[in-house]
Amino acid sequence: MPVVIGLLIAVVGFLGLTERLPRNRFGGVRTDATMRSDETFRVANKVAGLPLLVAGLVGVLGGVAGFFMPNAVGTLVAAVIGLVGLLAIATGGGVLGHRAAAAVPDEKPEPEVPAGCAGCQCGTCAFAKA
């Protein structure tokens, strides 16, 4: 079990780190701050990418170590340690990603263009309204 979860988290971490993780509803760091825009999602998952990759590797190593334990208790202990380590590191990465996304300034809205005007700032719109 830790091996599968670790592999999934490692893949998400790798995609985030390489900026190839598209904004979605299922994978990556998803908080209100990160879902504001594509840019905030990209920044958050780039920052969280390395910790998520490491967390996935910890889970995989914990699962693999469980296969080499001589008894069921050792297997369970290795799996639990791998999962706890995975969750702790992934949570830390998520917090870092959220903070990075919160630091990205909001996008400025486009200035409003008066109706019937091409936005050229020539001053004739003021005469048309009079």
N, C-alpha and C positions, 0 to 999 in steps of 0.2 A: 504493500500500500504506500509506504513513504517513497518508494522508487517512482511510482506513477505520478504522485502529486509533485514530487521533486522535479521530475522531467517537465511537467506542465508549467510549473513556476519558472524553471530555468529558461524555457522557450520564450515565455512572456518577457522575462528579464532581458534576454538577448535581443528580442525584437525592439524593446523599448530603448535599450542602450544604443542600438544601431539606427534608431529613429524610423523603423519600419513598422511600428505598431500603429494601425489606424485607430482613430477614435471610435469606440464601440461601447456596447452596454455590458460586455462580459469579461474582458481581460484588461489588465493594467490597473493603474491607480485611478479610481473613479470616485471623486468627491465633488462637492459643489464648485470648488475652486478649479479643479482640473477639467471639468466638463463645460466651463465657460466658453471655450473656443478650441479650435484645432491646435493653436499655438500653445495654449496652457496645457493641453493634454500631452503634446509632444515634449514640452519641457519637463513636466512632472515625471513622465515615464523614462526620459533619458536620465534624470537624476536618480530615480529609483531602480534603473536597470541593473546596475552592478550589484547592489544589495539583493535584488530578487534573483539574479543569476547565482550568487553565492548561496542564498537560502535554498534554491533548488538543488545545488550540488550537495549541501549538507543533508538534505532529505534523501537524496540518492545514496550517499555514502552510509547513512544510517540504515537504510533498507538493505544495502549490500552487506554491511557488517552483520546484520541479523541472519543472513544466510550462512555465515561462517561460525555462528555460535553453536556450541555443542548441545545445548538443551533449549527447551521452549522458553524458559525464564530469560535466558540470555538473549534470545531472539526478540522477545517482547521488550526487554530493557533497551536494546539497541534501536528498535523501531520507535519507541517512545522518545528516547533522547534525540533521534533524528527529526521526529515531528516537532518536538518542542523547540529545537534549534531552528528549524525551518520557519516556524510561526514567529519566533522572536525576531529573527533577521528580516523576514518579509514585512513584519509590522513596522520595524524601524525604517525600512526602505520606503514604505508607503507614507509614513509621516514626513520623511525628507522630501518626497515627491510632492506631497500636498503643500508643504511650506514653500517649495520652489514655485509652484503654480500660483500660490497666493501672492507671491512677490512680483509676478508679471503684471504690468499695468493694464488696465482695461483699454480695449480698442476705442479710439475716438470715433464718434458717429460722423457720417458725412454731413457737411453743412447743407442746410436746406436751400433749395433753389426756388425762387418765386415761380408761381404758375405762369406759364407763357413766356418764360425767360430761359435763355440758353445758359445762364450763369456766367455771362461774359464780363460782368461788372462794368458795363459801358455807361450806366447811369440812365438809360432810356426807360427802364422799368419804373423808375420813380415818376417820370412824366406820364407814363401810360396809366398809372393809378390815379392821377390828379384829374 
